[in-house]
Amino acid sequence: MERKTINIFDVVGGKAAVSTEDGDRLFETISAFLGKDFEVVLDFVNIETLTSTFLNAAIGQLYNKYDSPFLRKHLSTSNLQPEDKELMVKIIERAKEYFKDKENLEKDIREAFDDE
């Protein structure tokens, strides 16, 4: 399996990975390589600010397209700060839960807001 390292600093053009747009662009790049059975390494060197907004767009969406075993085998990170690792774990856990039962979760949310 070929390996592709994606430098997040280069993708976002700076030290802050914060926007949905940058996350969506990274998602598309990751998906393209995963679709060709690459191992993708996300390199967070020089990233000083990382938000859940960015990670949801970039990583969370992957769980709608690929299953967890596939992503565990094909996706990894490097140079991720400890506090950012914790955020990444939370994003992944939420994404797996959301996409596992997306239809029922959306129904529950609609019903909750209809009650107000």
C-alpha positions in Angstrom: 0.0 0.0 0.0 1.4 3.4 -1.0 1.7 6.1 1.6 0.8 9.8 1.2 1.6 12.4 3.8 -0.5 15.5 3.8 1.0 18.6 5.5 -2.0 20.4 7.2 0.0 23.6 7.4 0.2 23.6 3.5 -3.5 22.7 3.2 -4.7 25.6 5.4 -1.9 28.0 4.4 -0.8 28.8 8.0 -0.7 27.8 11.6 -4.5 27.7 12.2 -6.7 24.8 11.0 -10.1 26.4 11.9 -12.5 26.7 9.0 -15.1 24.4 7.6 -13.9 25.3 4.1 -10.3 24.2 4.8 -11.7 21.0 6.5 -13.9 20.2 3.5 -10.9 20.7 1.1 -8.8 18.3 3.3 -11.7 15.8 3.4 -11.8 15.8 -0.4 -8.0 15.3 -0.6 -8.1 12.5 2.0 -11.0 10.8 0.2 -9.2 10.9 -3.1 -6.2 9.0 -1.7 -8.3 6.6 0.3 -10.3 5.8 -2.8 -7.0 4.7 -4.4 -6.2 2.5 -1.3 -3.4 4.8 -0.1 -2.3 5.0 3.6 -2.8 8.7 4.5 -0.7 10.4 7.2 -2.0 13.8 8.3 1.1 15.8 9.5 0.1 18.6 11.9 3.6 20.0 12.2 3.5 23.8 12.8 -0.2 23.8 13.5 -0.9 25.9 16.6 -4.7 26.2 16.5 -7.0 23.3 15.7 -10.8 23.5 16.0 -13.6 21.0 16.1 -15.2 22.8 13.2 -12.2 22.0 11.0 -11.9 18.4 12.3 -15.6 17.7 11.8 -15.4 18.7 8.2 -12.0 17.0 7.5 -12.2 13.9 9.6 -15.8 13.4 10.9 -17.2 13.2 7.4 -14.9 10.3 6.6 -17.0 8.1 8.9 -20.0 8.6 6.6 -18.0 7.3 3.7 -15.7 4.6 5.2 -16.0 2.2 8.2 -13.8 2.4 11.3 -11.6 -0.7 10.5 -10.8 0.8 7.1 -9.9 4.2 8.5 -7.9 2.7 11.4 -5.8 0.9 8.7 -5.5 3.7 6.2 -5.5 7.0 8.2 -3.0 8.2 10.8 -1.6 11.4 12.2 1.8 12.8 13.1 3.0 15.8 15.1 -0.4 16.2 16.7 -0.3 18.1 20.1 -1.6 16.1 23.1 -4.6 18.4 23.6 -5.4 18.1 19.9 -5.3 14.3 20.1 -8.0 14.5 22.8 -10.1 16.7 20.5 -9.6 14.3 17.6 -10.7 11.4 19.6 -13.9 13.2 20.6 -14.6 14.2 17.0 -14.1 10.6 15.8 -16.3 9.2 18.6 -19.1 11.6 17.8 -18.8 11.0 14.1 -19.0 7.2 14.5 -22.0 7.5 16.8 -23.8 10.0 14.5 -23.3 8.1 11.2 -24.1 4.8 12.9 -27.6 5.9 13.6 -27.9 9.1 11.6 -31.6 8.8 10.6 -32.8 8.2 14.2 -30.6 10.9 15.6 -31.9 13.5 13.1 -35.5 12.4 13.9 -34.9 12.8 17.6 -33.4 16.3 17.0 -36.4 17.3 14.8 -38.8 16.1 17.4 -37.0 17.9 20.2 -37.2 21.2 18.3 -40.8 20.6 17.3 -41.8 20.4 21.0 -40.5 23.9 21.7 
